[in-house]
Amino acid sequence: MDLPTAPELSVVITAFNVAAYIGDALQSALNQTLRHIEVIVVDDGSTDGTLAVIRSIHDPRIRLVARSHAGEIAAFNAAIALAQGEFIAFLDGDDVWHPDKLAQHVRFLKDHPEIDLTFSWSRIIDENGTETGLTSRPWRGSLSFSQLLTDNVIGNGSSVVLRREPFLKIMPFDGALESCYDFDVFLRFALLRPANIACVPACLTYYRRRSGQITRDIDRMERGWNLVLERMMRLAPRETARVAAAARSNMARFYAYLAYENGNYFKAWAYLYRGFREAPLRFFLDLRNWKMTAATLSATLLPAQWHKRLLRAALLGR
């Protein structure tokens, strides 16, 4: 296929040891109804055959960069430096997209020039690609800096499509962060101008939960998030201080879910208590805290086959 001089949109995929998933991820990008795209794939020194899978897929829109292992953040920054599209979309090497995802996002961005970054709802899939029946929080409308800091309803980077020009103003991803580096960028995006982030209200992203993900490492996630909060205290002290307690409470629930997912129910209780202590009234008023509490209680007291029935009611991802 002959491409126009500059693609309308650049898809950025970073891959490290995801041989079992990268083929599906890459095909979901190439099969988009929006055809005038480039797909920049950076293999970050994979050792499991990932690079061979990528090379087996032939399409002129693919731009492959094979490099020594330097970490996901360095791979992202290298890929973005090559992007030529008016818009940029991120796709993790183990996630997949609905075929109409990019078209819907680009249409929304063109219809709403006041918006710089869009995200869609996500369906949660397991290691085998089977839907778990769970989704990200179904946010609607625009999203302010304070709302995003309080509750990361974007959820995952694969749900995001943004304008390249404002993105370059806040680049690069911060290599000092062990985790939450995409959240850091999204928050800095929100500070560019008021209400410039919005949701495309449709399930267009399939976010995979599997072993080995950064988000499975609670301590790493917590360290990264704390550093991001400290940065926001410097960049937007008034707005951040106003919602910091609520944000910490919500993150405590997220850490509780990770502990629950890892089978560490004692640690899950500790995080739930922390969430209550940070913002007692807000904790009681948020149904997600009750669901997480119910799931943890059942896992602690009931036989395994019984408490598994409450998994679908427990919070996944946020």
Secondary structure, 3 states (H helix, E strand, C coil): CCCCCCCCEEEEEEECCCCCCHHHHHHHHHCCCCCCEEEEEEEECCCCCHHHHHHCCCCCCEEEEEECCCCHHHHHHHHHHHCCCCEEEEEECCCEECCCHHHHHHHHHHHCCCCCEEEEEEEEECCCCCEEEEECCCCCCEECHHHHHHCCCCCCHHHEEEEHHHHHHHCCCCCCCCCCHHHHHHHHHHCCCCCCEEEEEEEEEEEECCCCCHHHCHHHHHHHHHHHHHHHHHHCHHHHHHHHHHHHHHHHHHHHHHHHHCCCHHHHHHHHHHHHHHCHHHHHHCHHHHHHHHHHHHHHHCCHHHHHHHHHHCCCCC
